């Protein structure tokens, strides 16, 4: 897959199609994205660190891809880090970073292979655009994160409302699962490409 891999994945019409596309992209994913000035992983890890503070608790890197977020968190001293991703080839790439204590292939909508209240925090970065994980995935992320834990995820400003994220976020808030801590200012995930693509980081605290 060439550097237009993101556009291809945005057009995926099923988890199986997204898995196939990411499997094919795994070998060049880092080179393709970093050449465009991809800064989501570093910003996502930094936002989680800012709100979580010092913690020895386990961290979930959901939809970990090749491990860019997990590796950033490990450099910052966080761990143990658990990663999961829909694509087995992405999981294999993440394993090579050495940042993860555990990795698993998982579809968040079907359920994460973790007990309730397992993690001190989660990051889910670059996973919620068109053709990616649906908003219902947030229920599983909230379930596996302990009370007081911090969750950080990004949403694309052009798509998040049409995808249904406000409804799920509000439902989890109304049910007392979490509270909103911060929503970042809009920023470009790619400094050197995609000038019309904008995102925000959302920070939630579990209750």
N, C-alpha and C positions, 0 to 999 in steps of 0.2 A: 504494500500500500504506500502511495506517495504522500506528500505533505498535505494533500487535501483529505486526509483520513478523517479529520473532525467532521467535515461536511458529509462524508459518507456515513459516519455513525449517526449524525443527526437525522439522516434519512431512514435509519433502521426501523422496521415496523414490528419487531418482536425481540424478546430477549435472546432468542437463538441467533437471530441475524446480528444483533449487537455483539454477542459472544464471538461469532465467526469473524467479524470485522476487526475486533480487538485482538483476537488471536493472530490474524494476519499482520496487524500493525505493530505487534509487540516488539519486533526486532529493530524497528526504526523510530519507535514512538518518542523516545527521549531526544534523539537527534533532530527529528522533525519539529518538535514543539520548542525545544530550547533554542533552535535557530531562529524562531519567531519571537524570542524574548518572553517565553512563557514564565510567568511569575506567580501563578496561583499557588503552587505547592509551598513556596517559601512564605507567602503572605498568610496562607491558611494555617501553617504550623506556628507562625509568629502570633497570630490572633488567639489560637488555643493556649499557647504559653502565657500570653498576657493575662488571660482571664483565669486560667487554672492555677497559675503560680507554681511554687515548688510542690511536687507530688511524686510519691513513689508508687502510686496506683497504676494499674494497667490501663493502657490507652488503646482504643480501637481506631485503626485506619481503615475505614469502610470504603470499598471500591478503590483499593490501594494502587491499582495499576502497576507500574514498574517500580513503585516504591519511593517516588520523589518526596512525598509528604513524610512517610515513615522515616526515611533517612534524615530529613531535616529535623524531625523531633528527636531522633537518637543523638544527633550532634548537639542539640540543646540540652541533653541529659535526661530525656524522658524515657520511661520504660517500666516494665516490659511492654512491648508494642505488639499487638495482634493485627494482622492484616487479613482482609478478605476481598475477593474480586470475582466477578462473573466469569472472567476469562482465565482458563488454566495456564495459558502462555504468559499472561501478565503476572500471575502468581509466581510462575517459575522465574520471571525476570526480577520480581521483588525479592525472592529468596536470595538472589545473588548479592544484594546490597549488604546482607548480614545485619540489617537493622531490626529484624523481626524475631520475636520469641516463638511466634506461632503464625501460620498462614493457612487459609482454607479457601476453597472455591465455594462461593455461595451466591444465591440470588436473594436479595434482601426482601423482596415481596413474598417469596415462598417461606422465608424465615431464616434468621441467623442462627448458627449452631452454638449459641451461648446462652447461659442462664440469665434470668432477670438480675438487674442491678450488679452486673459484673464489673463494669468499667468506670474509672474515675473521669473519663472524658472520651469524646470521639471527635474525629475529623472526617468529613465526607466532602472531598474537594474535587471539583471537575466532573461530578457524577450526575447532575440533575438537569442537563440540557435536553432538548428534543432528541428522542431516540435512546435516551439513557434511562436511569432508574426513575420510576414514577414517584409522585409525592407520598404515596402510601408507605414508601420505604421509611419515612420518618417515624412511623409507629414502632418499627422494630429497633431503630436507633435509640429512641427514647426508652424502650423496654429494657435494653441491655445496659443502660447507663444508670448508675446509682444516684440516689437523691443527693443533691449538692454538686453533682458532676456537671461538667461543661460540654456542650456540643457545638461544633462549628461546622457550617456548611455554606457553600456559595450557590447563588441562584442568578441566572441571567436576566437582566432587567427587561429584555424584550419578550421573554417567554414565560416567566414564572407565574403570572396571573392566569394566562390561558391554559397553562399546564395543570392548574388547580392547587398550587402550593398554599395560597392564602387560606383556603378552606381547611386543609389538613393542619396547618400551623395553628389556626384559631381553635380547631377542635381539640388539639392536644393542650392548648392553653386553658380552654374552658373546663376540660376534664381534670385539670390540676396536675398534669404530667410534667409541665415545664413552664418557665416564664422567660419572656424576652429580656435579654441583657443589653444587646447592642445590635444595630445594623450599620455596617460601614457605609461610607460615602461610595458612590459608584466609581469603578476603576476599570481599566482595560486589562484583561487577562494576558494579552499579548502586546508587548511594547513595540514590536517591529512588524506587526501584521494585524489583520482583522480590525481595522480602525473603527468599525461600527459595532463591535461586540463589547458590551459592558456588563459588569457583574457587581454584586454586593456580597459581602460576608455577613452571615447571620449568626449570632451568638445566643445560645439558649442555656439556661440553668435548670437542671432537673429538680423537681420538688418531691 
